[in-house]
Amino acid sequence: MCGRFSLFFFNEVLPDILIKNNYRFCVAGDISLVNSKPLTLAVDKLMTDTAPFNKGKFYVCINYDPIEELNSAIMSSESMDMETVLKNLYVKEPIDICLRTGFENRISAFLPLQNSYAELYFIKKYFPDIQISDLEEVINDFQNKHRRFGK
C-alpha cells in the first residue's frame, strides 16, 4: 500500500472528498509498521487537516488485526469490564459504513464489534483502482439511507 497511488489517494483523493463532506479521517491499526515516511506523513497530515470535522468519521484500516486490537484494548484497560475494554479499542464507536475492496463479499473478522449496524458496501475493485466517483457513490447512497439500528 505504499506506492504512488497510495500517496495520491491520501494527498489528493481523500482530502477532496472528506473536506467537501465534513468528515474526519481516522486510522485503525498500527501505522507504525508502515515502511514509508511519505505515506505516514500524508496520513498524519490528513488526520490533522480533518480533525475539526464532525459530520462523520472515515476510517482506513492500516495493518489492522482484530486479535491485536482486542489484545491491545485488554492490556490497556485498568479493569476487565466490557465498558472499559470497549473504550480502548482502535475504533471506539460503531461505524456507519464498511467498504470492502477486492472481490470478496464478506467482512471476515474486520472490525467485528464495530460493524454490528454498519452499512456494508462491496466494491469489485482492488484498492489501487478505486476512483473518487466510487467513494462519492458510497457516500451519496449512505446519506439517502433510512437506518433502523436493529429496530
C-alpha positions in Angstrom: 0.0 0.0 0.0 3.0 2.3 -0.1 3.1 3.0 -3.9 2.4 6.2 -5.8 -1.3 5.5 -5.9 -1.4 5.4 -2.1 0.3 8.8 -1.9 -2.1 10.2 -4.5 -5.0 8.7 -2.6 -4.1 10.2 0.8 -2.8 13.5 -0.6 -5.4 14.2 -3.3 -8.4 11.9 -3.4 -9.4 11.6 0.3 -8.8 15.2 1.3 -11.1 16.4 -1.5 -13.9 14.1 -0.5 -13.6 14.4 3.2 -13.3 18.2 3.3 -16.2 18.6 0.9 -18.4 16.3 3.1 -17.1 17.5 6.5 -15.7 14.0 7.5 -12.8 13.4 9.9 -10.1 10.9 8.8 -9.0 8.3 11.2 -6.8 5.2 11.1 -7.5 1.9 12.8 -4.5 -0.4 13.1 -0.8 0.1 13.6 0.6 2.7 11.2 4.0 2.5 12.9 4.6 -0.7 10.9 4.3 1.1 7.5 7.7 1.4 6.0 7.1 4.6 4.0 7.8 8.0 5.5 6.0 9.9 2.7 2.9 7.7 3.3 2.9 8.1 7.1 3.4 11.9 6.7 0.4 12.0 4.2 -1.8 10.1 6.7 -0.8 12.3 9.6 -1.5 15.4 7.6 -4.9 14.2 6.6 -5.8 13.3 10.2 -4.6 16.8 11.3 -6.4 18.7 8.5 -9.7 16.9 9.1 -9.6 16.8 12.9 -12.2 19.6 13.3 -14.8 18.0 11.1 -17.8 16.4 12.8 -20.3 15.1 10.3 -18.8 11.7 10.5 -15.5 9.7 10.7 -13.8 8.0 7.8 -11.6 5.2 8.9 -8.9 3.5 6.9 -7.5 0.3 8.4 -3.8 0.1 8.0 -2.1 -3.0 9.4 -5.4 -3.9 11.1 -5.6 -7.1 13.1 -8.8 -7.8 15.1 -6.9 -10.0 17.6 -4.2 -7.4 18.1 -6.9 -4.7 18.6 -8.7 -6.8 21.3 -5.4 -7.7 22.9 -4.3 -4.1 23.0 -7.6 -3.0 24.4 -7.4 -5.6 27.2 -3.8 -4.8 28.0 -4.6 -1.0 28.1 -7.6 -1.5 30.4 -7.4 -0.8 34.1 -10.2 -3.2 34.7 -11.6 -6.1 32.8 -15.2 -5.0 32.5 -16.6 -4.8 29.0 -17.2 -1.0 29.0 -13.6 -0.3 29.9 -12.2 -2.7 27.2 -14.5 -1.2 24.5 -13.2 2.3 25.3 -9.7 1.1 24.5 -10.4 -0.3 21.0 -8.8 1.4 17.9 -12.4 2.3 16.8 -14.3 3.2 19.9 -17.7 3.8 18.4 -19.9 1.8 16.0 -19.1 2.6 12.4 -21.6 3.7 9.8 -20.0 2.4 6.6 -17.8 -0.6 6.0 -16.3 -0.5 2.5 -14.6 -3.7 1.4 -12.5 -3.6 -1.7 -11.5 -6.6 -3.8 -13.7 -9.4 -5.0 -15.0 -10.8 -1.7 -18.5 -10.2 -0.3 -17.6 -10.8 3.4 -16.2 -8.8 6.2 -14.3 -11.8 7.8 -13.0 -10.6 11.2 -12.9 -7.0 10.1 -14.0 -4.6 13.0 -16.3 -7.3 14.3 -17.6 -5.3 17.3 -17.9 -2.0 15.5 -19.6 -3.4 12.3 -22.8 -4.5 14.1 -25.0 -1.8 12.4 -22.7 -0.7 9.6 -24.0 -0.3 6.1 -21.8 -2.7 4.1 -20.5 -1.8 0.7 -18.5 -4.1 -1.5 -16.6 -2.6 -4.5 -15.4 -5.1 -7.0 -12.1 -3.3 -7.5 -8.8 -3.6 -5.7 -7.7 -0.7 -3.5 -5.4 1.0 -6.1 -8.2 1.0 -8.7 -10.8 3.0 -6.6 -11.9 6.3 -8.1 -13.3 9.4 -6.5 -16.6 8.5 -8.1 -16.7 5.2 -6.3 -16.3 6.9 -2.9 -18.8 9.6 -3.8 -21.3 6.9 -4.8 -21.0 5.2 -1.5 -21.3 8.4 0.5 -24.3 9.5 -1.5 -26.1 6.2 -1.1 -25.4 6.2 2.6 -26.8 9.7 3.0 -30.1 8.5 1.5 -30.5 5.5 3.8 -33.0 5.3 6.5 -31.2 3.5 9.3 -33.1 1.5 11.9 -30.3 0.2 14.1 -31.8 -3.2 14.6 -35.4 -2.0 15.2 
